[in-house]
């Protein structure tokens, strides 16, 4: 998937997300939570932006402020 590099793919596999279908089912927020739980200091919001952009098939730099704010709100509302 566009936006998922080799290192991110390995990390996703380590948290049980091995395919694009699994990532789509879990979603960017769910995947980010799993990764953050695995490595609280190493996983930053850039990973959330990358996951979202991969699912939307856009460059992560194309994510606008409104979308980032929406993702952050979803992250805050969704239980861990």
HELIX and SHEET records of a PDB file:
HELIX    1   1 UNK A    6  UNK A   14  1                                   9    
HELIX    2   2 UNK A   20  UNK A   38  1                                  19    
HELIX    3   3 UNK A   45  UNK A   56  1                                  12    
HELIX    4   4 UNK A   60  UNK A   62  5                                   3    
HELIX    5   5 UNK A   65  UNK A   77  1                                  13    
END                                                                             
